Amino acid sequence: MLRFGLFVAVAVIIVDQLTKILAEIGLVPYQPVPLLASLNLTLSYNRGAAFSLLADQGGWQRWLLIGVAICVCAFLLRWLAKLRRRERWLALALGLILGGALGNVIGRMRYGYVIDFIDIHYGQWHWPAFNVADSAITLGLTGLLLQLWFENRRR
């Protein structure tokens, strides 16, 4: 299942990097472009963790977040390598998380920040901007939690 998980991760990285490049080319920072009633494209730069936590800490957080992400990726690779053929859904979930984590690490290493551009809102309330890598991590974690829940129910 390692090969399948790596395929998913590489696909996520490619789509994530391409969409970030397109956002940089086609959007003006912090200027929303409405797509739907509750969805904008808004280019922004996140120097912190999720929800911009630690964003105002002066730069040390960049290396901490890269280090944590690399450790998580190593753990995910070991987990993927141990999966059996019948654990395809788990491999998919882990591949999504791995690809998303590496997609954001690439930006942190290259620029010192992560490029975000998806802006979901309701009226004046806005969810923090995110990107394809963040979406992959969220989907992967959801799949992982569902997999664990179903496994516990089977027992």
N, C-alpha and C positions, 0 to 999 in steps of 0.2 A: 504493500500500500504506500510505501515511501514514494515510488515513482508517481502514483496518482496524486498524492498530496503535494509533491513538488510541482507537478503540472498545474494544479489549481493555484498554488502560490505564485508561480511565474506569470500565469494569466492575469491574476490580480495586480501584480506589480506593473505589468505592461499597460493594462487599462488605466491604472492609477496614475502612472507617470505621463501617459498621453493626455489624460484629462487635465492634469495639472499644467502641462505645457499649453494646452488650448486655453485654459483659464487665464494664464499669464499673457498670452498673445491677444486674446479677445476681450478681456475685461479690464476696466479701470479699477484700481484698488478702492474698496469701500463704497463703490457706486453700484447699487442694486440694479439688476436687469430682471424685471418680472417675467416669469414663465407661466405660472398659474396663480390663482387667487392667493395661495399660501406658500408659493415657492418662488424664490429669487435665485439668481446666480449673483453672488457677491464675493469678489476676490478679497481674501484677507490672509494675514500671516500670523501664525500661532507659534510663539517662541516657548510656550509652556506645554503642559500635558493636556489631557482631556479637559474641556471647558476652560481652557487657558489658565489652569492652575499653575502656579509658579512662573507665569509669564513675565513678571516684573522683578525677577531675582538677579538680573545682571549677567547672565550667561552661563554660570556653573551648571544650571539645570539641563542645558543642552547635553552635556557629557553624561550626566546621571541618567537622563532618559534614553540616550543611545546605549549606555551600558546595560540598563535594565532590559531594554528591548532585545539586545543581542543575547542576553542570558535566557530570556523567554524563548527566543527563536531556537537556541541550542536545545532547550528542554523539549520544544515541540518537534524538532527533528528526531530526537531520540525516541519520542513517543510514536511518531509516524513510522519509524524503522521497526518498531516492535508489533505493529498492528498486523492482524491476520487478514486474509483476503475477504472474509465476510464482513469486515468492519469498514466498509466503503463510506458510509455516512459520517462516521467519526473521522476518517481520513479527509473527507470534504471539509468538515468543520475546522479541523486543524490546519488544513491548507489555506483556508480563508483567513484564519487568524495570522498564520505565518506570513502570507503575502501582504496583508494589511500592515503588520508590524514592520516588515522590511520596506514597504512603500514609504512609510513615514520616516524610517531611519535614513533612507536615501536623501530626503529633503533636509533633515536635521544635519546630516554630514556635509551636504553640498552648500547649504545656505545658512544654517543655524536656526532654521524655522521650518514649519510645515505649511504648505500652501493649502488653504481651505477655500471653498467656493460654493458649497451648497447651503442655502439659507432657507430654512423652513420657519414660517411665522404664522401667527394668528393675530390680526389687528396690529397692535404695536409690540406684542410679545414675540421675541425671536429666540428660537433654539440656537445655541452656539453653532456657528458655521462649521461644516465638516467636509470631508472629501470621500473619494471612492475607497481609499484604504480604511478609513474609519468605518465606513459602511460594511466592508468585508469583515473587519474585526467584530462588529456588532452581530452580523449574521452568523459568523463562525461561533461566537460565544453562545448565541441563542441555540444554534444547532447542537453544540456541546452540552448545554444544560438540558435540552430536550432528550438527547441521547442518554444522558445519565439518569434522568427522570424515568424514561421508559424502561431502562435496564433495571432500576430499582423496583419498578412495578412488576416486572416479570419475575423477580425473585420473590 
